[in-house]
Amino acid sequence: MQAFQSFHSIPNVRASALSLLLFIGGLCAFTAQADSGDGKALYNENCAICHGEDGSGGMGIPLSSASFLDAASTHYIKQTIRLGRP
């Protein structure tokens, strides 16, 4: 639990993690939608409704949590962005 608390106490680390997710989302979406490379706009349009505008969660899991970032592989994140979740 300490890692989770310290993660949230360092805004730059949290912002960097979210930026990385948005960047990955933009790259993956770019391959599917060559006319749009804006990861933040794609995240807001497709992900924020469930995961929150800042990735802090809601109906969906908190994408910016240390436990999620530690557990989810890059492959899993890319596949989920590309294919979605059931």
C-alpha positions in Angstrom: 0.0 0.0 0.0 2.9 2.3 0.6 3.9 2.2 -3.1 0.4 3.3 -4.0 0.4 6.2 -1.5 3.9 7.4 -2.5 2.9 7.1 -6.2 0.0 9.5 -5.7 2.0 11.8 -3.6 4.4 12.5 -6.5 2.3 14.4 -9.1 5.0 14.3 -11.7 5.3 10.5 -11.6 1.5 10.2 -11.9 1.3 12.7 -14.7 4.2 11.0 -16.5 2.5 7.6 -16.2 -0.8 9.0 -17.6 1.1 10.8 -20.4 2.7 7.4 -21.3 -0.7 5.8 -21.5 -2.0 8.6 -23.6 1.0 8.4 -25.9 0.6 4.6 -26.3 -3.1 5.2 -26.9 -2.3 7.8 -29.6 0.2 5.5 -31.3 -2.1 2.5 -31.3 -5.1 4.6 -32.4 -2.9 6.2 -35.1 -2.5 2.9 -36.8 -6.2 2.4 -36.8 -7.0 6.0 -37.6 -4.2 7.5 -39.7 -5.9 10.9 -39.7 -5.7 11.4 -35.9 -2.5 11.3 -33.9 -3.8 13.2 -30.9 -3.7 10.7 -28.0 -5.3 13.0 -25.5 -8.3 13.6 -27.7 -8.7 9.9 -28.5 -8.5 9.1 -24.8 -11.1 11.7 -23.9 -13.4 10.5 -26.7 -13.0 6.7 -26.0 -11.7 6.1 -22.5 -12.3 9.0 -20.1 -16.0 8.1 -19.7 -15.0 5.0 -17.8 -11.5 5.7 -16.6 -11.8 9.4 -15.7 -10.3 12.4 -17.5 -7.1 12.0 -15.5 -7.0 8.2 -15.4 -8.0 8.1 -11.8 -10.9 5.6 -12.4 -14.6 5.6 -12.2 -16.7 2.8 -13.7 -13.4 1.5 -15.2 -10.2 0.7 -13.3 -7.8 3.6 -12.4 -5.2 3.6 -15.2 -2.9 5.8 -13.3 -2.7 3.6 -10.2 0.7 2.1 -9.3 -0.8 -1.3 -8.9 -2.3 -1.2 -12.4 0.9 0.1 -14.0 3.0 -2.5 -12.2 0.7 -5.4 -13.2 -0.2 -4.5 -16.8 2.4 -5.3 -19.5 3.0 -3.0 -22.4 1.5 -5.7 -24.6 -1.7 -5.9 -22.5 -2.1 -2.1 -22.6 -1.6 -2.0 -26.4 -4.0 -4.9 -27.0 -6.6 -3.3 -24.8 -6.3 0.1 -26.5 -6.5 -1.5 -29.9 -9.2 -4.1 -29.3 -11.0 -2.8 -26.2 -12.4 -4.9 -23.3 -15.5 -7.0 -23.3 
